[in-house]
Amino acid sequence: MASDLLSHVLDTVSQADGPILSNDAFPTVDFTTIKSTLDRLGSREMITFKQIDREEANLTTEAEEIAAQGSHEAKVFEAVRQAVDGLKIADLPGIVGKESAKIGQGKAFKEGWIKKDKDLLKATTSAIHDASQDQLRTIQQTKTHPDSKVLSDLRKRKLVTMQKVITFEIKKGPKFSREFVKEETDLTADMLATGTWKTVKLKPYNFNAMGAPTMSGALHPLNKVRHEFRQIFFEMGFEEMPTNRYVETGFWNFDALFVPQQHPARDLQDTFYIADPSVADKPRADPVEKTEQLTDGSNSSHKSQGHPQQDYEKYWNNIKEVHEKGKYGSIGYRYPFKEDESLKLVLRTHTTAVSTYMLYKLAANPRPARYFSIDRVFRNETVDATHLAEFHQVEGVIADFGLALGGLIGFMEVFFAKMGIHGLRFKPAYNPYTEPSLEIFGYHAGLKKWVEIGNSGMFRPEMLEPMGLPKDMRVYGWGLSLERPTMIKYGVSNIRELLGHKVDLNFVESNPAVRLEKD
């Protein structure tokens, strides 16, 4: 029992003239039990102790036989010495055994104890010193050997194995006593009633002890970085778009963005299509658009607010025409526009589908506007260390009159500077719905190379004018993933450790807050 061991330790320390070693004094007590007992006594300063780590050498079964009966080479020498006229080589295994004959013969030759005379073995001396036996006996008694080279050689010969041993050196403490008095941890009502509180020993408070960890929720690293992005957007006067529709039609996800119906992005290999239901209705006003609640509780339609009612059928026909024949100065793609292809339901491949819907609503009352969104999108990707079938897209849109490409570049430099990324580079690119289009590169000091950090461009007239937006209104659009900056900030090399079933919850609970502009 624990109380018996406490008394045993105190008695042993009391009777000793100096420090004692736990392995010598309590050889049968396991490490965990003796450590907890010493910690308990040490907390009351009844003893002091320190941990001593050392390696012990233990003999193998073969080594124990050598220590008791002599080495293989000594056995070979003794057999040869007793044969006065020499010992035939073929007879040696029958006398000393096959293993001793095989191992000992070579070492005996090497030591110069025997020589070969035709088919006979003869002794060259009358007596030898069996060093191997002496070395192993020393190790057997002391668990070590003063010569490290000897130990190394015996380990190579697999005669010795090393084992880590932990022991404690124990001494009397400043408050040593042979009697262990139980300390009370609580002052009870019974003690107050009986007066025993005057005589009991109360355990003192340990103000240096760590408190018990409190279980609490924790923000995922993606949510922390998302919060930083949202603060940047709000600081720059942006309005957050509603992104609660993961399922979109091909019309909003592709056609309204002037993406042709034959585009590779619309293949099953790249996009997730919904099986049931597989198609939707044509674009129409949401129920919330038909009648909107005012702050005073009354109802009002768009028309009563001074905004014209939007014609979704006209918008549909405009998109169809700009694809089939061209319109608004564009020659279009000149292919038969398929209605059933446009109405297929898909998991949205980008949040630009939401931006398109918001810009169409803006056409009812054209004015300068700034929108942003941060939400999940889906691609039929092969999952690896840097790709998942779902990820988060950060997207920004600026609509205003008289915008130009130089303004987009300047705004990108300001936007990314707020994340601590400076000295951007821009590379011409192609997107079906933006022209001109630019890939954005930033220098990654850790990787020591330029990496792509986003995509941007100015939305095409084929996308904007069918909505009913004025010809002189221009729209900037740009986007980047949320996962890449998060992985860089938190030093995550595999995206599956950041999002999905392989995420370590301890990592989520212990990761620090993030500031994008800080290292």
N, C-alpha and C positions, 0 to 999 in steps of 0.2 A: 504494500500500500504506500501511497505518497507520504503519509504522515510518518510511517516507519522509516522510509528513506531519509526524510528530513532529519529525524533524530539520529540515524546512523551516520549521516554526513557530519552533523555537529559533533558527535562523540569522536569520530575519527579525526577530525581537525583538532579537537581539544587535546587528544592524546599525542598528537604529532609535535615534534620539536620545531618543525618548519613547514614549508609548503609540501603538499601531497599531490600526486598525480591520480586523476580519476580512473585511468585504465588499470593502475596498480591496486588502488584501494577498493574499487568497485568494478571488478572485471566482468561481472555477469549482468550489469545494468546496461540497457540499451541507450543509445545516444540521446534520443528524444526525451526519455524519462530523466536522465541525469541533467540534461540541459535545462529543462523546465524547473527542476528542483533547485539548481544553482541560481537561476534567474529569480526565483522566489526568495531565496535567502539573500541574494545580492541586492534586491530592491529594498531590503531592510537594513542593509549595510552590516549584516551579521557575518558575512564572508566577502572576500574579494576573489575573483578568479579571472584567468585569461586563457584564451583558446590557443592551443599549440597544434599546428598541422605538420605532419611529417609523413614520409614514405617508409614503409617497412618492406623488407625483402622476405619472401616466404619460399621455402624449398618445395619443388615438385616431388612427386612420388619417386621418380628416378634419382633425384638429388638426395633424398632421404636414405635410399639404399646405398648410394656412394658414401654418404657420411658414416653409415654404420659398417659397411663391408669393404670400402676402398673403391678407388676409381677403376674404370675399365682398363686403363694402361697399367695400373698397379697389379691388377689381376693377371694380365698377360705376362708381365715381368716375373711374377711369382711362379707361374706355371713353367716358364722357360728356365728359371733359375733352378727349380727342383729337378729338371731333366739335365743331369750332369753332362751327358754326351750330346746334348742338343735335343730339340723338340721338333718333330715333323710339322710343317705348316698345316697339313691336312688334319692333324690330330688336335690342333688348338681349339676349334669350336666345340669339340666334344668335352674338353676340360673346363673351359671358362664360359661357354655359351656362345651362340652365334653373334649376338649383339655386342658383347664385350670383345669378341675376337675381331669383329669388323671395325669397331670404333677404337679399341685400345691398341691394336697392332700398329696403326699409323702413328699414334701419339707416342708410343713407346720407342719407335724408330726415331721420331723427331727429338725426343729427349735424350737419345743416345744410350738407352738402357739395354737394348738388344741389337743384334746384327743378324744378317742373313748369310748362311754358309750353304750354298747349293739349295737343297730343299729342307734345310734345317734352320731353326732359330736358336741362337745362343746368347746367353747373358754376357754383357760387357762389364758388369760391376756386381759386387756382392750385396749391396744395399742401396736403397733409393729413399727419397723424401716425397711422399704423396701430397703434393701441394693442393691438388683439387679437393682431396678429402679434408685437409685442414681449413681451407677457405669455406667450404660448406658447413663445417662444424662451427666456425666462427659466426657465420650468418645464422645458423640454427639457434645459437645461444643469445646473440645480440640483435638479431633482426636487421643487421646491416653489415657493411664491411668498410674499413677505413680507406681502402683503395677503390675509387670509383671506376677505374679501368677494369678491375677484377669483376665488379658487379655487372658492368656492361658486357663483358665477355661471357659471363655465366648466363645472362639474359638471352644473348644470341644463341647459346647452346641449349636454351629452353630448360635450364636447370633451376632458374629462379624467376619468380613473378613478383612484381611490385604492387603494393596496395597502399592507398592513402588512408592514414589513421588520424583521427581527431581525438585529442585528449585535452583535459583541462588542468591547469595548475591552480590549486585552491589554497588560500591562506585565510587566517582570521581577519575579520573586518573590525572597524572602529566600534561597532555595537555588538560584538560577539557575545553570545550566551549559549549555554548548552540546552536551554529550554526554549522551545518555539511556541510563543503565545499567539493564539489566533487573534487576528485583528478584525474588528467589526467594521463593516462598510456602511451601515445605515444606523441612524439613531431612531429607534422604534418607540411607539407609544408605550409598549410594555416596559422598556427600559426607564422611561420617564416615570411611569406609575410605581415601579418597584424600587427605583433609585439605583439600579445596577449601572446606570450610565456613568456613575461616579468612579466605578472601579474597572469597567471594561476598557480594553485598549482599542481606540478608534484608529482606523487606517487614515493616515494623512492624505490630503488631496495632492494629486500630482498635476500641477498646472502646466507642465511641459508635455503631458500626454496628448497624443493626437486624438481628435474627436472621431466618433464613428462616422464613416461616410454616409451621406444622406442620398438616398435614391431620388433621382430627379430626371426630368427629360433633358434632352440635348438637341441642339440644332445640327442638322446634317451639314457637312462642309459646303455642299452645293447651295443650301439655303443661306449660308453665311455670305458666300460670294454673290448670290442673287440679290441679297439685301444691299450689298455695296453698289451693285449695278443700278438698282432701283433708286438709290439715293443720288447717284450721279445724274440719272435721267430727270428726276424731280428737280434737282438743283438747276438743271439747264432748261426748265420750263416745259417738260414733256408731260403728256397725259397717257395713262396706262390703258391699253386696249383690252377688252374682254377676250379671254382665250379659252373659254370653257368648252369649246366644241372640238373634240379630238377627231371626230368623223366629219369629213367634208365631201362635197360632190366634186367630180372631175372639173365641173364648171369653175367653181371658186378656187380650187387648188391648182388648175392648169390653164383652162381655156381663157378665163378672164385676165390671166397674166401673159397672154399671147404665146403660150407654149403649144406648139402644134400637136395634134392628136397622134402623130407618128413618132413623137419624141421618145428616145430610149428611156427617159426617166419614168415614162408611163408603163413600161413593161412590168410583168409580174416579178421579174428578177430584182426590181428596184422599189416597187411600191406594194403595200399591203391593201388588197381589195376586200371589201366586206362581202360575205357570202349571203347573209340573210338579215335584212333585206339587201338586195344587190344594187338597187337603183333608188333614186329620190325623185321628188317633183321638180319642176322647173323653178328657178329662183323666184322667190316671192317675199313680201314683207313679213318680218317676224310679228307675232301677235303684239309684242310690246311696242312695236312701231306704230301699229294701227291706232292705239289709244294710249297715250302716255299720261301718267299721274303727275300733276303739278304739286309744288310744295304746299299749296293751300288746301290740297285735298280734292280739288276739282279735276275734271278730265278735259284733255284738249288734244285734238288731232294735230298732225304736222301742218295741215292747211291753216288751222286757226292760229298757229304760232307765226304765220307769215312765210313758211317754207312750202314750196310746191310739193305735191304728192309725187313720189318717184315712180316711174313707169318701169317695172322689172321686165315686162314683155319687150319693150323697146330696147332695153339694155341687152337682153338675150339676143335679139335680132341684130343689134349692132356688132356684138362679139362674133356671131355667126358670119356676118357679112365681111368683117375685117379679116377673118380667117380664109373664107372662100374666095372673095373677089378683091379684097383690099378696100380701104376707106381712109379718110382723113389724110390723104397724101401718100398712103402706103399701098403697095401692090398686093399685100397679103401673102399667104402661102399657096393659094390657088389649088385647093383640094376639096373634095366634098365633105362638108362638116357633118359629122354623125351625132345625132341627138342622143342616142343611147350611150355612146362613149362619154359624152359630157355629163350625163346624169348618174354614172356609176359612183358608188360610195367608196371612199378610200380613207384610210388613216392618214391624216394630213402629213405631208412630207416636209412642210415648212410653215412657219407662222406667217409668211407673206400672204397666205390665203386670208388671214384675219386682216392684214393691212389693206388688202384689196377691198374687202367688205367695208372697212372704215372709210376708205377713200371714196367709195361709191356713196356712202351716206353723207360724206362731206360735200359731194356734188350738189346736194339739195340746198346748201348754203355755202358756196365757195368762199373760203377765207384762209389766211395763214394758219397752219396747225402743225403741232408736233406730237407724234404718237410713238409709243414703244410697247414692246411685249417681251416677256421672258417665260417660255413654257415649253412643254414637251412636244417633240415631233418624232415621226417614225419612218424608218427606211429599211428596206429588205437587204440589210448588210450582212456579210459574213462576220461573225463575232470573233474578235481577236483582242490583243492588248490595248489597241487604240480605237476600236470601233465596237459599237453596240447597235442593236436593232432599234433602239430608242435613245434619244438624247435631248438636251435642252438647247433651244435657240434663243439668242439675244438679238432682237431686231429693233431698229429705229427708222422712223419715217419723218421727213420734214417736207411740208407742202407750202409753197409761197410763190409769189409772182417774181419773174425776172431772175431766177436762180441760174447759176452757171457752174461748170465743172470745177473752176478754181475755188468757188465757195465750198464745194463738197470736200475737196482736199484740205482746205483750211479748217473746216469743222472737224474732220477726222483727226487732225493733229491735236486740236483742243480736247476732243472727247477722249482719245487714248492717253493724252498727257495726264488726265485725271486718274488714270490707272497706273501711272508711273512709267508709261511707255513713250519714249521720245525718239525723234529721228526716224520717222516712218519712211518706208519706200513704197511706191505704187507701181503696179504692173498692169498693162492693158489686159483685159479678159473678155470672155463672152458669156452673156446670160440672155436667154430669149426675151426677157421682159425689161432689161435695162440697156441703154445705149447713150453715152459710153459706159463701160463697166471697168472696174478697177479691183484687182486683188491687193490687199494691204499686208505689208510685211513689217515685222519689228525684229530688232536684234535681241536674241536670247543670250544673256551673258553666261548662264550656266552651261548651255550647249555650245556656246561660242559660234553661233551661226544665225543667219536670218531665217525666221520661220513665218509661215502665213498665219495671220491672226484674224483675218476677216475678209469679207467680200462686200463690194459697194457698187453703186451706179446711179444713174438717173433714169426713172421709169419712162418707157417708150410712149409716144403718142398713141400707138395702137392699143395700149392698155388704159390710158387716162381719158382720152377723148370719148370713147364709147360710154363712159360713165356720165358724161355731161359736164366734166370740168372744163373751165375756160382754156382756150388754146395757149394763152400766155402763162398759165400756171405750171410750174415745174415741181417735181417731187424727187427728193433724195431718198435713197433706201440703202441700208447696210445691215449686215448681220454677222454674227460670230457664235461659236458654241460656248455654252457655260462650262462644259467639262474641262476644256483645255486650260483656261486660266486657273481653274480650281486645282487641276493636277499639278500645274507648275508651282502654285503657291504652297501646296501641302506635300510636295515631293512624292506624288503617287505616279508610278511608272505604268501600272496596269489599270485601265479604266474599269475592269470588273471588280477591282478592290474598292472602287468609289461608288458604284451603282449596281445593284443587283443582289442576288442571294449570297454572294461571297464577301459582302462587306463585314468587316470586323466591328462589332458594336463598341468595343473598347476604344477603337480609333475614333468613332463618332463622338463618344462621350468625353474624350480627353483632348480633342484637337482644339487649338486656340482660336480666338477671334481673328479676322482677317481685315487688313487694310490694303486695298489694291495699290495705293500709291507708295506703300512702304515695302521694304525688303523683308 
